[in-house]
Amino acid sequence: MSTNTATAPVTSVMGKLGTWLMILGTVALAFVICVEMINILFYDPFSDEKFLFKLSGSLSDVQIGPLTYLMFGSLAVALMMGLPLAFVTGGLGVMFIYLVGDSLMLNIVPSRIFPMMTNSDLAAIPLFIFMASMLERAGLIEEMFSVVYKWMGGLSGGLATATILASTILAAMVGVIGAAVVTMGIIALPAMLKRGYDHKIALGSIMAGGTLGILIPPSILAILYAVVAQQSVGELYLGSVIPGLMLSGLYIAYVLIRSWINPKLGPPVPVEERISLREKLILLRGLIAPLILVGLVLGLLFGGIATPVEAAGIGSFGAIVVAIMHGKFSISGLREASVTTAKASAMVLWIMFGASVFVGFYILQGGQQFVTDAILGTGLSAYGILFLLMFLLVILGMFLDWVGILLLAVPIFIPIVEALEFTGLFGFPPVSGEDVVLWFGVLYLVNMQMSFLSPPFGYALFYIRGVCPPEISMGTIFRSSLVFLAIQAFGLFMCILIPGIVTWLPGLAYG
């Protein structure tokens, strides 16, 4: 009691100090803005005349090395303060444009944003998000898990296997990570815990399966990468199919082998609760419509019949039709799906605009050459540099979200990768020059899967925390991710070692 009484005044003083510091900072910022506005409105920007002081161009003599530390150090501090990435990148970009250049240099902002606003491929993002929202509200995800659960429940580790299989199908439907992890956590986790499943296998299978949406088409992140890297969305989708299915197979193999060695880790469903083959076949009727929808969307894409936007539009309309067929369509559900789509799309696009301004200005100042010289100057081989880039992406993934990493790192990394020659490891085939950007794109997508599972700040860890019972600690969640993180690292290494895993299918389809 006495300790609490003693610490209360200290806490109160610290709170008041923080409040006053915030007030003083706001007043100082407002004063600086007022002075700058007077300078812009009433003084010639090309003369030395000014009112009190002029910040425009005050950092014009700073070299690219110190400017790199200033820009990315400010970004790190702002993010650690909890400020949203969507506004931090754009705000800092505009601030540094003004401090390094002048008010006229702010024309960089519309010149960076307008090409993105007119890029038709980006229209596929809200359409795929809407498709995912409609399928989720139609109850198809619960129905799908129920079918797979009853088919696989008789195996040791069958429920975890069913979770991964259902997540793989879900990934081909939605391409949105948070929704997949949370939904499968709500549906599958109670069923596995009720059967006495090992917590690490139960949690790990949900998180790892949920992240497959990054890789398996129609991945939203793949669309963004294709836009940034000026790569064909169809080729990138085809390149990511085999790696995505390979990782899904590796997850399932791990669960089944562990449960076969020690059945207590994943007990099968009791015999009396299992159903006959005839009943299993009848259950499949509920999956016919959504699977036809997925096959239609991906078939149109892979066959080159429709662009990503057209395929996404057909998928969105098809999701409404499927919801009507299952008797789950309602005006309120349509409204909720539309609001969810608007919020998610606005978040993604604002991050794109802000990060594009920030990185565009940095590249314009010579940042691309600075980073390229620094990395190539390490003396590492092409594969050594590739592993360094992969490591940097994993580190960034611990602190930034996937859109931020894409727009901050990939525009700088791609020219470095294009400048290298990958002659093959251990006698395996090399990567041809025209396939490097596609190959690196799939490696990036696999890497982003790893970032979602990487402690301490992997997004999937916190998505699952929100639906876990209170007796499961954060430490257990962290430990459950490590084995599946190692499987993802193995899958990434296989894609590097055998480039044909990525390039074979696009080469077959597009020559």
Summary of the structure (lengths in Angstrom):
residues: 511
radius of gyration: 25.5
end to end distance: 75.5
largest distance: 88.6
contacts: 1737
relative contact order: 0.12
helix: 78%
strand: 0%
